[in-house]
Amino acid sequence: MKLSIVIPALNEAANIALAVRSARETNPAEVIVVDGGSADRTAELARAAGAAVVESPPGRARQQNVGAQRAAGDVLLFLHADCRLAPDALRQVAEALADPQVECGAFRQRIEAEGLLFRWLERGNAWRVRRRGLAYGDQGIFVRRSVFESLGGFPEVQLMEDVLLLRALRRRSWPALLPGPLHVSARRWRRHGVIRQTARNWLLLSAFQLGMHPDRLANYYSPHYGPAHPSATATS
């Protein structure tokens, strides 16, 4: 297995080096940071940490697609810039994909905060993958490259590109849930509050399921990092 890790980033100077280092420690074929026009030192710090850096217009879906096109691996792992992989993450992916019926998956999370509410969030997100076949971007989505390309990559919408991709993937192969853990920053919940942030995500997802277009929903979602990002996923 040849695995490429793709990290979309925009104004992530505070987090990008840790994300890149955790990715490199898994010994992948390559780590690619796709910078969406950061005004800070994101690109510089990513290179210093050992990543290849490519430029892209902003938008998480577009950035991830650009990274996938640049990647050489036959497996793609999409990692958010405020997340860190476990040292044996690549081994976990390889073991899962040894089964030819498995085409994609994600990791259990460890949100970097203490408190029962965060543990419930972790369990709820794991349940969603197991029972509903929906992994979100902050769970470290991995997919066979051939499958990703056959589906046309991430739909280039401003919100919920991860949901749309996983809906398509689960029709082919139920996503595997790996033990990880994937360490996730608690910044989004600390900024807005756990209950408020979770309730807002549920409302946006409900509106999406009722037919509201993701680009319209993006107007009701404030990003959790840096200056306004035109594609901060509501599911992360």
C-alpha positions as a Markdown table, in Angstrom:
| # | Residue | x | y | z |
|---|---|---|---|---|
| 1 | Met | 0.0 | 0.0 | 0.0 |
| 2 | Lys | 1.3 | 3.4 | -0.9 |
| 3 | Leu | -0.5 | 6.1 | 1.1 |
| 4 | Ser | -0.6 | 9.8 | 0.6 |
| 5 | Ile | -1.8 | 12.1 | 3.3 |
| 6 | Val | -3.5 | 15.3 | 2.2 |
| 7 | Ile | -4.0 | 18.3 | 4.6 |
| 8 | Pro | -6.1 | 21.3 | 3.5 |
| 9 | Ala | -5.1 | 24.4 | 5.4 |
| 10 | Leu | -5.9 | 28.1 | 5.6 |
| 11 | Asn | -4.3 | 30.3 | 8.3 |
| 12 | Glu | -3.3 | 27.3 | 10.4 |
| 13 | Ala | 0.1 | 28.4 | 11.6 |
| 14 | Ala | -0.7 | 27.4 | 15.1 |
| 15 | Asn | -1.5 | 23.8 | 14.2 |
| 16 | Ile | 0.1 | 22.8 | 10.9 |
| 17 | Ala | 3.5 | 21.7 | 12.2 |
| 18 | Leu | 1.9 | 19.3 | 14.7 |
| 19 | Ala | -0.4 | 17.9 | 12.0 |
| 20 | Val | 2.4 | 17.4 | 9.5 |
| 21 | Arg | 4.7 | 15.8 | 12.1 |
| 22 | Ser | 2.0 | 13.3 | 13.2 |
| 23 | Ala | 1.4 | 12.4 | 9.6 |
| 24 | Arg | 5.1 | 11.9 | 8.8 |
| 25 | Glu | 5.5 | 9.7 | 11.9 |
| 26 | Thr | 3.1 | 7.1 | 10.3 |
| 27 | Asn | 5.7 | 6.7 | 7.5 |
| 28 | Pro | 3.4 | 7.4 | 4.5 |
| 29 | Ala | 4.6 | 7.8 | 0.9 |
| 30 | Glu | 4.1 | 11.6 | 1.2 |
| 31 | Val | 2.4 | 14.4 | 3.1 |
| 32 | Ile | 0.9 | 17.1 | 1.1 |
| 33 | Val | -0.4 | 20.4 | 2.5 |
| 34 | Val | -2.7 | 22.3 | 0.3 |
| 35 | Asp | -2.7 | 25.9 | 1.3 |
| 36 | Gly | -5.7 | 28.0 | 0.3 |
| 37 | Gly | -4.0 | 31.4 | 0.4 |
| 38 | Ser | -3.0 | 31.7 | 4.0 |
| 39 | Ala | -2.0 | 35.2 | 5.3 |
| 40 | Asp | 0.2 | 33.7 | 8.0 |
| 41 | Arg | 3.1 | 31.3 | 8.0 |
| 42 | Thr | 1.1 | 28.1 | 7.4 |
| 43 | Ala | 3.0 | 27.2 | 4.1 |
| 44 | Glu | 6.4 | 28.0 | 5.5 |
| 45 | Leu | 5.8 | 26.0 | 8.7 |
| 46 | Ala | 4.4 | 23.1 | 6.7 |
| 47 | Arg | 7.5 | 22.9 | 4.5 |
| 48 | Ala | 9.8 | 23.1 | 7.6 |
| 49 | Ala | 7.9 | 20.2 | 9.1 |
| 50 | Gly | 8.5 | 18.1 | 6.0 |
| 51 | Ala | 5.4 | 18.4 | 3.9 |
| 52 | Ala | 5.2 | 19.2 | 0.2 |
| 53 | Val | 3.1 | 22.3 | -0.1 |
| 54 | Val | 0.9 | 23.2 | -3.1 |
| 55 | Glu | -1.3 | 26.2 | -3.6 |
| 56 | Ser | -5.0 | 26.2 | -4.3 |
| 57 | Pro | -7.9 | 28.5 | -4.4 |
| 58 | Pro | -9.6 | 28.4 | -0.9 |
| 59 | Gly | -12.4 | 25.9 | -0.1 |
| 60 | Arg | -11.8 | 22.7 | 1.7 |
| 61 | Ala | -13.4 | 20.5 | -1.0 |
| 62 | Arg | -11.4 | 22.1 | -3.8 |
| 63 | Gln | -8.2 | 22.0 | -1.7 |
| 64 | Gln | -8.5 | 18.3 | -1.0 |
| 65 | Asn | -9.2 | 17.6 | -4.7 |
| 66 | Val | -6.1 | 19.5 | -5.7 |
| 67 | Gly | -4.1 | 17.5 | -3.1 |
| 68 | Ala | -5.5 | 14.2 | -4.4 |
| 69 | Gln | -4.6 | 15.1 | -8.0 |
| 70 | Arg | -1.0 | 15.9 | -6.8 |
| 71 | Ala | -0.7 | 12.7 | -4.7 |
| 72 | Ala | 1.1 | 9.6 | -5.9 |
| 73 | Gly | -0.5 | 7.1 | -3.5 |
| 74 | Asp | -3.0 | 4.4 | -4.3 |
| 75 | Val | -4.7 | 5.3 | -1.0 |
| 76 | Leu | -5.6 | 8.8 | 0.1 |
| 77 | Leu | -6.0 | 10.0 | 3.7 |
| 78 | Phe | -7.5 | 13.4 | 4.3 |
| 79 | Leu | -6.4 | 15.0 | 7.6 |
| 80 | His | -7.7 | 18.3 | 9.0 |
| 81 | Ala | -5.0 | 20.7 | 10.1 |
| 82 | Asp | -6.2 | 20.7 | 13.7 |
| 83 | Cys | -6.0 | 16.9 | 14.0 |
| 84 | Arg | -3.1 | 14.5 | 14.7 |
| 85 | Leu | -2.8 | 10.9 | 13.7 |
| 86 | Ala | -1.8 | 8.0 | 16.0 |
| 87 | Pro | 1.7 | 6.7 | 15.3 |
| 88 | Asp | 0.3 | 3.4 | 14.0 |
| 89 | Ala | -2.5 | 4.9 | 11.9 |
| 90 | Leu | -1.0 | 3.7 | 8.6 |
| 91 | Arg | -0.7 | 0.1 | 9.9 |
| 92 | Gln | -4.4 | 0.3 | 10.9 |
| 93 | Val | -5.4 | 1.5 | 7.4 |
| 94 | Ala | -3.3 | -1.2 | 5.7 |
| 95 | Glu | -4.9 | -3.9 | 7.8 |
| 96 | Ala | -8.4 | -2.6 | 7.0 |
| 97 | Leu | -7.7 | -2.4 | 3.3 |
| 98 | Ala | -6.2 | -5.9 | 3.2 |
| 99 | Asp | -9.9 | -6.9 | 2.9 |
| 100 | Pro | -10.7 | -6.1 | -0.7 |
| 101 | Gln | -14.3 | -5.4 | 0.3 |
| 102 | Val | -13.2 | -2.4 | 2.3 |
| 103 | Glu | -12.8 | 0.8 | 0.3 |
| 104 | Cys | -12.9 | 3.6 | 2.8 |
| 105 | Gly | -13.0 | 4.4 | 6.5 |
| 106 | Ala | -12.1 | 6.8 | 9.3 |
| 107 | Phe | -10.8 | 6.8 | 12.9 |
| 108 | Arg | -12.2 | 7.0 | 16.4 |
| 109 | Gln | -11.6 | 10.4 | 17.8 |
| 110 | Arg | -10.0 | 11.7 | 21.0 |
| 111 | Ile | -11.1 | 15.3 | 21.5 |
| 112 | Glu | -8.3 | 17.1 | 23.3 |
| 113 | Ala | -10.4 | 18.3 | 26.3 |
| 114 | Glu | -11.5 | 16.8 | 29.6 |
| 115 | Gly | -15.2 | 16.3 | 30.4 |
| 116 | Leu | -18.0 | 13.9 | 30.0 |
| 117 | Leu | -19.6 | 15.8 | 27.2 |
| 118 | Phe | -16.5 | 15.4 | 25.0 |
| 119 | Arg | -16.5 | 11.6 | 25.7 |
| 120 | Trp | -20.1 | 11.5 | 24.6 |
| 121 | Leu | -19.3 | 13.3 | 21.5 |
| 122 | Glu | -16.5 | 10.8 | 20.7 |
| 123 | Arg | -18.9 | 7.9 | 21.2 |
| 124 | Gly | -21.6 | 9.5 | 19.2 |
| 125 | Asn | -19.3 | 10.1 | 16.3 |
| 126 | Ala | -18.1 | 6.5 | 16.3 |
| 127 | Trp | -21.7 | 5.3 | 16.5 |
| 128 | Arg | -22.5 | 7.4 | 13.4 |
| 129 | Val | -19.8 | 5.7 | 11.4 |
| 130 | Arg | -20.7 | 2.2 | 12.5 |
| 131 | Arg | -24.5 | 2.5 | 12.2 |
| 132 | Arg | -25.0 | 5.2 | 9.6 |
| 133 | Gly | -21.9 | 4.8 | 7.5 |
| 134 | Leu | -21.1 | 8.5 | 7.7 |
| 135 | Ala | -17.7 | 9.7 | 8.7 |
| 136 | Tyr | -16.9 | 13.4 | 8.9 |
| 137 | Gly | -13.7 | 15.2 | 7.8 |
| 138 | Asp | -12.4 | 15.5 | 11.4 |
| 139 | Gln | -12.3 | 11.7 | 11.7 |
| 140 | Gly | -9.5 | 11.3 | 9.1 |
| 141 | Ile | -11.3 | 9.9 | 6.0 |
| 142 | Phe | -9.2 | 7.4 | 4.0 |
| 143 | Val | -10.2 | 5.9 | 0.6 |
| 144 | Arg | -8.8 | 3.9 | -2.2 |
| 145 | Arg | -7.6 | 6.3 | -4.9 |
| 146 | Ser | -9.4 | 4.4 | -7.7 |
| 147 | Val | -12.7 | 4.6 | -5.8 |
| 148 | Phe | -12.2 | 8.3 | -5.0 |
| 149 | Glu | -11.5 | 9.1 | -8.6 |
| 150 | Ser | -14.4 | 7.0 | -9.9 |
| 151 | Leu | -16.8 | 9.2 | -7.8 |
| 152 | Gly | -15.3 | 12.4 | -9.0 |
| 153 | Gly | -13.6 | 13.3 | -5.7 |
| 154 | Phe | -15.2 | 15.7 | -3.2 |
| 155 | Pro | -18.2 | 17.6 | -4.5 |
| 156 | Glu | -16.9 | 21.2 | -4.7 |
| 157 | Val | -19.5 | 22.7 | -2.4 |
| 158 | Gln | -18.9 | 25.2 | 0.4 |
| 159 | Leu | -20.1 | 23.0 | 3.2 |
| 160 | Met | -20.7 | 19.2 | 3.9 |
| 161 | Glu | -18.4 | 17.9 | 1.1 |
| 162 | Asp | -17.5 | 15.1 | 3.5 |
| 163 | Val | -21.1 | 14.1 | 4.0 |
| 164 | Leu | -21.7 | 14.0 | 0.2 |
| 165 | Leu | -18.6 | 11.9 | -0.4 |
| 166 | Leu | -19.4 | 9.4 | 2.3 |
| 167 | Arg | -23.0 | 9.1 | 1.1 |
| 168 | Ala | -21.6 | 8.0 | -2.3 |
| 169 | Leu | -18.9 | 5.8 | -0.7 |
| 170 | Arg | -21.3 | 3.9 | 1.6 |
| 171 | Arg | -23.4 | 2.8 | -1.4 |
| 172 | Arg | -20.3 | 0.9 | -2.6 |
| 173 | Ser | -18.7 | -0.2 | 0.7 |
| 174 | Trp | -19.6 | 0.5 | 4.3 |
| 175 | Pro | -16.7 | 2.6 | 5.9 |
| 176 | Ala | -14.4 | 0.9 | 8.4 |
| 177 | Leu | -14.1 | 2.4 | 11.8 |
| 178 | Leu | -10.5 | 2.1 | 13.0 |
| 179 | Pro | -9.4 | 2.5 | 16.6 |
| 180 | Gly | -7.0 | 5.4 | 16.1 |
| 181 | Pro | -7.3 | 7.5 | 18.1 |
| 182 | Leu | -7.3 | 10.6 | 15.9 |
| 183 | His | -6.5 | 13.5 | 18.2 |
| 184 | Val | -8.8 | 16.4 | 17.5 |
| 185 | Ser | -8.6 | 20.0 | 18.7 |
| 186 | Ala | -11.5 | 21.1 | 20.9 |
| 187 | Arg | -11.3 | 24.7 | 19.7 |
| 188 | Arg | -14.6 | 24.7 | 17.8 |
| 189 | Trp | -16.5 | 23.5 | 20.9 |
| 190 | Arg | -14.6 | 25.7 | 23.3 |
| 191 | Arg | -15.4 | 28.7 | 21.1 |
| 192 | His | -19.1 | 28.1 | 20.8 |
| 193 | Gly | -19.9 | 25.7 | 23.6 |
| 194 | Val | -20.3 | 21.9 | 23.3 |
| 195 | Ile | -24.1 | 21.9 | 23.4 |
| 196 | Arg | -24.5 | 25.0 | 21.2 |
| 197 | Gln | -22.0 | 23.8 | 18.6 |
| 198 | Thr | -23.6 | 20.3 | 18.4 |
| 199 | Ala | -27.1 | 21.6 | 18.2 |
| 200 | Arg | -26.1 | 24.0 | 15.4 |
| 201 | Asn | -24.5 | 21.1 | 13.5 |
| 202 | Trp | -27.6 | 19.0 | 13.9 |
| 203 | Leu | -29.8 | 21.9 | 12.6 |
| 204 | Leu | -27.6 | 22.4 | 9.6 |
| 205 | Leu | -27.6 | 18.6 | 8.8 |
| 206 | Ser | -31.4 | 18.5 | 9.2 |
| 207 | Ala | -31.8 | 21.4 | 6.8 |
| 208 | Phe | -29.4 | 19.7 | 4.3 |
| 209 | Gln | -31.4 | 16.5 | 4.5 |
| 210 | Leu | -34.6 | 18.5 | 3.8 |
| 211 | Gly | -33.0 | 19.7 | 0.6 |
| 212 | Met | -31.2 | 23.0 | 1.4 |
| 213 | His | -28.1 | 23.4 | -0.8 |
| 214 | Pro | -24.8 | 23.2 | 1.1 |
| 215 | Asp | -23.6 | 26.5 | -0.4 |
| 216 | Arg | -26.7 | 28.2 | 1.1 |
| 217 | Leu | -26.1 | 26.5 | 4.5 |
| 218 | Ala | -22.5 | 27.8 | 4.5 |
| 219 | Asn | -24.0 | 31.3 | 5.2 |
| 220 | Tyr | -25.2 | 30.1 | 8.6 |
| 221 | Tyr | -21.9 | 28.5 | 9.7 |
| 222 | Ser | -19.1 | 30.5 | 11.1 |
| 223 | Pro | -15.6 | 28.9 | 10.7 |
| 224 | His | -13.7 | 27.8 | 13.7 |
| 225 | Tyr | -10.2 | 28.8 | 12.5 |
| 226 | Gly | -8.4 | 31.9 | 11.3 |
| 227 | Pro | -10.2 | 34.5 | 9.2 |
| 228 | Ala | -13.4 | 33.5 | 7.5 |
| 229 | His | -13.0 | 30.4 | 5.5 |
| 230 | Pro | -15.3 | 29.8 | 2.5 |
| 231 | Ser | -15.5 | 26.1 | 3.2 |
| 232 | Ala | -15.5 | 25.2 | 6.9 |
| 233 | Thr | -17.4 | 22.0 | 7.2 |
| 234 | Ala | -20.4 | 22.1 | 9.5 |
| 235 | Thr | -19.7 | 18.5 | 10.5 |
| 236 | Ser | -16.4 | 19.2 | 12.1 |
